[in-house]
Amino acid sequence: MAMLNVPTPECSVLSAKSCKTAFSSLYKVTDKVLGEGLNGEVKLAVHRETGQKVALKCYATEKMGARQIGDLVREVRTQSSLEHPNVARVEAVFQSESKVRLLVEHLSGGDVFKHIMEVGEFGEGHAASLIHQLLGAVEHMHAKGLVHRDIKLENMMYTDADRQAVKLIDFGFCTSWKAGGAPMTRRCGTEGYMAPELVRKHGYTSVADMWSVGVVAHALLTGDLPGRHEDWTPIMSARLAECSPEAQKFVAALLTVDQADRLTAQQALTHCFMLRQERRPARCDSFCSTAAGAEIEGFSSDSESDLDCTSPKPFSCLYPSETSTPKREKKSIWQALPTFGFGASRKVGAVLAAVRNCRSKRASRVSFEADL
């Protein structure tokens, strides 16, 4: 017996029966690399009889520690327990004495990060659609007592070339947590998307995911990752001022340092930005790309009276004040670079993309775990 049905919750360990022959007889592994994760490349595999394409993640278990094995078992179980249109589906699991092969549905549209880099501009309507789908997946996870802990643009995959439907992938850091339980302390994820309480090791809950959703929303609307002050309050991109007041309020309600004030997934889905039917035709990328190293401290909406969204708690100041700016933490040149080159020339965008792909400069894009 080679192919395992998706492991059920009562299984204490994955089966160790040999599956090498059966796997190779059922699937052909191609040379096409779909992505790269903590445990190596994700390749395209094709079912020999049906032609079904799947994404193959291969784990060399003999080189993995006990914690990594535990993460793998948890990844398989958590992802396979989720049945949602915006969560990537587990197709099958194969295991031998030295390897585990995880087969996940093939999503052919590419990840959202690459789409942004290619197209260079998003309309507010498309951004809102992607955010709504992401929130649906997160709300489903949180309702089942699961926390993703690595939500980012690279982990949002389009289902096909139409690039309308998106699914959440990579559950390597996903874990169980229920309201009222002890705060989580494991520091993991991707630096640019990690919530303040997670980085500061103060203990965190499922709303740490919501900060990551806020970073994603900010990036989709502006093309930039938000900066931060020493007190961890976010430095919003100036491009956000060109978005609708509802969009500005929505992002601010997610990028809130105090966990108690941050929107939950359920609250975010009912926010006026998500419920709004008619969206401004103007794009949110009308600002020229800021120069490398420049920081824009603050800005305000043209009309404060337009910010009439309802939220759990009022926000007295959406953006950092120009008159009383806290001292900023020092940034490396890498951190100071605008995350995406919206509005810039193709040449400049290509240069920035090349810089970001350097192995020594991937901290803000690559998942990692830090020792406490």
C-alpha positions as CSV (number, residue, x, y, z in Angstrom):
1,M,0.0,0.0,0.0
2,A,1.5,3.3,-1.1
3,M,-1.0,6.0,-1.2
4,L,-2.4,7.2,2.1
5,N,-5.8,8.7,2.4
6,V,-5.5,12.1,4.0
7,P,-4.5,11.3,7.6
8,T,-7.4,11.4,10.1
9,P,-7.2,13.3,13.4
10,E,-7.0,10.1,15.4
11,C,-3.7,9.0,13.7
12,S,-0.8,9.6,16.0
13,V,1.9,9.2,13.3
14,L,1.9,8.9,9.5
15,S,2.3,5.4,8.2
16,A,5.9,4.3,7.4
17,K,5.1,1.7,4.7
18,S,7.1,1.9,1.5
19,C,5.5,3.8,-1.3
20,K,8.3,4.5,-3.8
21,T,7.1,2.0,-6.4
22,A,3.5,3.0,-6.3
23,F,4.1,6.7,-6.3
24,S,6.4,6.6,-9.4
25,S,3.9,4.3,-11.2
26,L,1.0,6.7,-10.5
27,Y,2.7,10.1,-11.0
28,K,5.4,11.6,-13.2
29,V,7.5,14.4,-11.6
30,T,8.4,17.1,-14.1
31,D,11.3,19.5,-14.0
32,K,9.0,22.5,-13.6
33,V,9.5,24.3,-10.3
34,L,6.3,25.9,-9.0
35,G,7.9,27.5,-6.0
36,E,10.3,27.2,-3.1
37,G,9.6,26.6,0.6
38,L,11.5,26.0,3.8
39,N,11.9,22.3,2.8
40,G,13.0,22.8,-0.8
41,E,11.4,23.2,-4.2
42,V,7.8,22.6,-5.0
43,K,7.5,20.8,-8.4
44,L,4.8,20.0,-10.8
45,A,3.7,16.3,-11.0
46,V,1.2,14.7,-13.4
47,H,-1.0,11.7,-12.9
48,R,0.0,9.2,-15.5
49,E,-3.5,8.0,-16.3
50,T,-5.8,11.0,-15.8
51,G,-3.3,13.8,-16.6
52,Q,-4.3,15.6,-13.4
53,K,-1.6,18.1,-12.4
54,V,-0.6,18.5,-8.7
55,A,1.9,20.5,-6.8
56,L,4.5,18.1,-5.2
57,K,6.2,18.9,-1.9
58,C,8.8,16.3,-1.0
59,Y,10.2,16.0,2.6
60,A,13.4,14.0,3.4
61,T,12.3,12.9,6.8
62,E,15.7,11.3,7.7
63,K,17.1,14.9,7.7
64,M,14.3,16.4,9.7
65,G,14.3,16.9,13.5
66,A,11.4,15.9,15.8
67,R,9.9,19.4,15.7
68,Q,10.0,19.5,11.9
69,I,8.4,16.1,11.7
70,G,5.7,17.4,14.0
71,D,5.2,20.5,11.8
72,L,4.8,18.2,8.8
73,V,2.2,16.0,10.4
74,R,0.4,19.1,11.6
75,E,0.5,20.7,8.1
76,V,-1.0,17.6,6.5
77,R,-3.7,17.3,9.1
78,T,-4.7,21.0,9.3
79,Q,-4.7,21.6,5.6
80,S,-6.7,18.4,4.9
81,S,-9.2,19.3,7.5
82,L,-10.1,22.6,5.8
83,E,-12.8,22.5,3.1
84,H,-13.1,26.0,1.7
85,P,-13.1,27.4,-1.8
86,N,-10.2,29.7,-0.9
87,V,-7.9,27.1,0.7
88,A,-5.6,24.8,-1.4
89,R,-6.8,21.2,-1.3
90,V,-4.7,18.3,-0.3
91,E,-4.9,15.6,-3.0
92,A,-2.9,12.7,-1.5
93,V,0.0,11.8,0.8
94,F,2.7,9.2,0.1
95,Q,5.2,8.1,2.6
96,S,8.3,5.8,2.6
97,E,10.8,5.2,5.4
98,S,12.8,8.2,4.3
99,K,10.4,10.5,2.4
100,V,7.0,12.1,2.6
101,R,5.4,13.4,-0.5
102,L,2.6,15.8,-0.1
103,L,0.4,16.4,-3.2
104,V,-1.7,19.6,-3.2
105,E,-4.0,20.8,-6.0
106,H,-2.2,22.6,-8.8
107,L,-3.0,26.3,-8.9
108,S,-1.9,27.5,-12.4
109,G,-2.3,31.3,-12.1
110,G,0.8,32.0,-10.1
111,D,1.1,33.8,-6.8
112,V,-0.2,37.3,-6.2
113,F,3.2,38.8,-5.5
114,K,4.5,37.8,-9.0
115,H,1.3,39.2,-10.5
116,I,1.9,42.6,-8.9
117,M,5.5,42.6,-10.1
118,E,4.4,41.8,-13.6
119,V,1.4,44.1,-14.0
120,G,2.6,47.0,-11.9
121,E,-0.9,48.2,-10.9
122,F,-4.1,47.0,-9.2
123,G,-7.5,48.6,-9.1
124,E,-9.2,49.0,-5.8
125,G,-12.0,46.7,-6.9
126,H,-9.6,43.8,-7.7
127,A,-7.7,44.4,-4.5
128,A,-10.9,44.2,-2.5
129,S,-11.9,41.0,-4.2
130,L,-8.7,39.3,-3.3
131,I,-8.8,40.5,0.3
132,H,-12.4,39.3,0.6
133,Q,-11.4,35.8,-0.6
134,L,-8.4,35.8,1.8
135,L,-10.6,36.8,4.7
136,G,-13.0,34.0,3.9
137,A,-10.2,31.5,4.2
138,V,-8.9,33.0,7.4
139,E,-12.3,33.2,9.0
140,H,-12.9,29.5,8.2
141,M,-9.5,28.6,9.7
142,H,-10.1,30.6,12.9
143,A,-13.6,29.2,13.3
144,K,-12.0,25.7,13.3
145,G,-9.4,26.8,15.9
146,L,-6.5,27.1,13.5
147,V,-3.9,29.9,13.0
148,H,-1.9,30.2,9.7
149,R,1.0,32.3,11.0
150,D,2.5,32.9,7.5
151,I,0.0,34.9,5.5
152,K,1.6,36.9,2.7
153,L,1.3,37.7,-1.0
154,E,3.5,34.7,-2.0
155,N,1.1,32.4,-0.2
156,M,-1.9,33.5,-2.1
157,M,-2.2,31.6,-5.4
158,Y,-4.5,32.3,-8.3
159,T,-6.4,29.2,-9.4
160,D,-6.0,29.8,-13.1
161,A,-4.8,32.3,-15.7
162,D,-7.9,34.5,-15.3
163,R,-6.4,35.6,-12.0
164,Q,-9.8,36.2,-10.3
165,A,-10.0,33.4,-7.8
166,V,-7.3,33.0,-5.2
167,K,-6.4,30.3,-2.6
168,L,-4.3,30.3,0.5
169,I,-1.4,27.9,0.5
170,D,1.6,26.7,2.7
171,F,0.4,25.6,6.1
172,G,3.8,24.7,7.4
173,F,3.5,27.0,10.4
174,C,-0.2,26.4,10.9
175,T,-1.2,25.4,14.5
176,S,-4.2,24.9,16.7
177,W,-5.3,27.7,19.0
178,K,-8.7,28.5,20.5
179,A,-10.0,31.6,22.2
180,G,-9.2,31.5,25.9
181,G,-6.2,29.4,25.5
182,A,-2.7,30.3,26.5
183,P,-1.0,32.8,24.1
184,M,1.3,31.3,21.5
185,T,5.0,32.1,21.8
186,R,6.7,30.5,18.8
187,R,8.2,33.2,16.6
188,C,7.7,32.2,13.0
189,G,6.5,33.6,9.7
190,T,7.8,36.2,7.3
191,E,9.4,39.4,8.8
192,G,7.5,42.0,6.8
193,Y,4.1,40.5,7.6
194,M,4.6,39.6,11.3
195,A,2.5,41.2,14.0
196,P,4.2,43.4,16.6
197,E,3.2,41.1,19.5
198,L,4.7,38.1,17.6
199,V,8.0,39.8,17.0
200,R,8.2,41.3,20.5
201,K,7.6,37.9,22.0
202,H,4.8,39.1,24.2
203,G,2.6,36.2,23.4
204,Y,0.0,36.3,20.6
205,T,-3.4,34.9,19.5
206,S,-5.2,34.3,16.2
207,V,-5.4,38.1,15.6
208,A,-1.7,38.0,14.7
209,D,-3.0,36.6,11.3
210,M,-5.2,39.7,11.0
211,W,-2.1,42.0,11.1
212,S,-0.7,39.9,8.2
213,V,-4.0,40.4,6.3
214,G,-3.6,44.1,7.0
215,V,-0.1,44.1,5.5
216,V,-1.5,42.2,2.4
217,A,-4.3,44.7,2.1
218,H,-1.9,47.7,2.3
219,A,0.4,46.1,-0.3
220,L,-2.5,45.4,-2.7
221,L,-3.9,48.9,-2.4
222,T,-0.6,50.8,-2.6
223,G,2.2,48.5,-3.9
224,D,4.2,49.1,-0.7
225,L,4.7,47.2,2.5
226,P,4.0,49.5,5.5
227,G,6.9,50.8,7.5
228,R,6.9,51.1,11.3
229,H,7.9,53.5,14.1
230,E,9.9,52.4,17.2
231,D,6.5,52.0,19.0
232,W,5.4,49.7,16.2
233,T,2.7,52.0,14.9
234,P,2.7,51.6,11.1
235,I,4.0,54.1,8.6
236,M,1.4,54.0,5.8
237,S,2.3,54.6,2.1
238,A,1.3,58.0,0.7
239,R,-0.5,56.1,-2.1
240,L,-3.1,55.0,0.5
241,A,-4.4,58.6,0.6
242,E,-5.6,58.1,-3.0
243,C,-7.7,55.2,-2.1
244,S,-11.3,55.5,-0.8
245,P,-11.8,56.5,2.8
246,E,-13.3,53.1,3.4
247,A,-10.1,51.4,2.3
248,Q,-8.0,53.7,4.4
249,K,-10.1,52.9,7.5
250,F,-10.1,49.2,6.8
251,V,-6.3,49.0,6.6
252,A,-5.9,51.1,9.8
253,A,-8.3,48.8,11.6
254,L,-6.1,45.8,10.8
255,L,-2.7,47.4,11.3
256,T,-3.5,48.2,15.0
257,V,-0.7,47.5,17.5
258,D,-3.2,46.8,20.3
259,Q,-4.5,43.2,19.7
260,A,-7.8,44.1,21.5
261,D,-8.5,46.9,18.9
262,R,-7.6,44.9,15.8
263,L,-10.4,43.5,13.6
264,T,-11.2,39.8,13.7
265,A,-11.8,38.0,10.4
266,Q,-15.5,38.1,11.0
267,Q,-15.5,41.8,11.7
268,A,-13.3,42.5,8.7
269,L,-15.7,40.7,6.4
270,T,-18.5,43.0,7.5
271,H,-16.5,46.2,7.3
272,C,-17.9,48.8,5.0
273,F,-14.9,48.5,2.7
274,M,-15.9,44.8,2.1
275,L,-19.6,45.5,1.9
276,R,-19.3,48.5,-0.4
277,Q,-20.8,47.7,-3.9
278,E,-19.6,50.7,-5.9
279,R,-15.9,51.3,-5.9
280,R,-14.0,54.3,-7.1
281,P,-12.7,53.8,-10.7
282,A,-9.5,55.6,-9.8
283,R,-6.6,53.4,-9.1
284,C,-4.6,53.5,-5.9
285,D,-1.3,53.7,-7.6
286,S,-1.5,57.2,-9.0
287,F,1.4,58.5,-7.0
288,C,4.8,58.3,-8.6
289,S,7.1,55.7,-7.1
290,T,9.0,57.1,-4.1
291,A,12.8,57.2,-4.4
292,A,14.7,54.4,-2.8
293,G,15.4,55.2,0.8
294,A,12.7,57.9,1.1
295,E,10.1,57.6,3.8
296,I,6.8,59.4,3.8
297,E,5.7,60.0,7.4
298,G,2.1,60.8,7.3
299,F,-0.9,62.1,5.4
300,S,-4.6,62.6,5.9
301,S,-7.8,62.1,4.0
302,D,-9.3,65.1,2.1
303,S,-12.4,64.8,4.3
304,E,-12.5,63.4,7.8
305,S,-16.3,63.3,7.6
306,D,-16.0,60.7,4.9
307,L,-14.6,58.2,7.4
308,D,-17.9,57.1,8.7
309,C,-17.3,53.4,8.8
310,T,-18.3,51.5,11.9
311,S,-15.6,49.6,13.8
312,P,-15.3,48.0,17.2
313,K,-13.4,51.0,18.6
314,P,-12.9,54.5,17.2
315,F,-9.6,55.5,15.7
316,S,-8.5,59.0,16.7
317,C,-5.6,59.1,14.3
318,L,-5.3,56.8,11.3
319,Y,-1.8,57.9,10.3
320,P,1.3,59.2,12.0
321,S,1.2,62.9,12.7
322,E,3.5,65.2,10.9
323,T,3.9,67.4,14.0
324,S,4.6,64.7,16.6
325,T,6.6,62.0,14.9
326,P,8.0,59.3,17.2
327,K,11.7,58.4,16.7
328,R,12.0,55.8,14.0
329,E,14.0,52.6,14.2
330,K,17.0,52.5,11.9
331,K,16.5,50.7,8.6
332,S,18.9,49.0,6.3
333,I,19.0,50.1,2.7
334,W,17.1,46.9,1.9
335,Q,14.3,47.8,4.3
336,A,14.1,51.3,3.0
337,L,13.5,50.3,-0.6
338,P,9.9,50.6,-1.7
339,T,8.6,47.1,-1.7
340,F,7.1,47.3,-5.2
341,G,7.9,49.7,-8.0
342,F,4.4,50.8,-8.9
343,G,4.4,53.7,-11.2
344,A,8.1,53.3,-11.9
345,S,9.5,52.4,-15.3
346,R,9.8,48.8,-16.3
347,K,13.6,49.1,-16.1
348,V,13.5,50.4,-12.5
349,G,11.0,47.7,-11.6
350,A,13.2,45.0,-13.1
351,V,16.2,46.3,-11.1
352,L,14.2,46.3,-7.8
353,A,13.0,42.8,-8.6
354,A,16.5,41.6,-9.2
355,V,17.7,43.0,-5.9
356,R,14.8,41.4,-4.1
357,N,15.7,38.0,-5.5
358,C,19.2,38.1,-4.1
359,R,19.5,35.3,-1.6
360,S,21.1,37.6,1.0
361,K,18.3,40.1,0.8
362,R,15.2,37.9,1.2
363,A,14.3,38.4,4.9
364,S,11.1,40.3,4.2
365,R,9.8,37.7,1.8
366,V,11.0,34.3,3.1
367,S,9.3,32.3,5.9
368,F,11.6,31.6,8.8
369,E,11.6,30.6,12.4
370,A,13.7,32.4,15.1
371,D,14.9,30.7,18.3
372,L,13.4,32.3,21.4
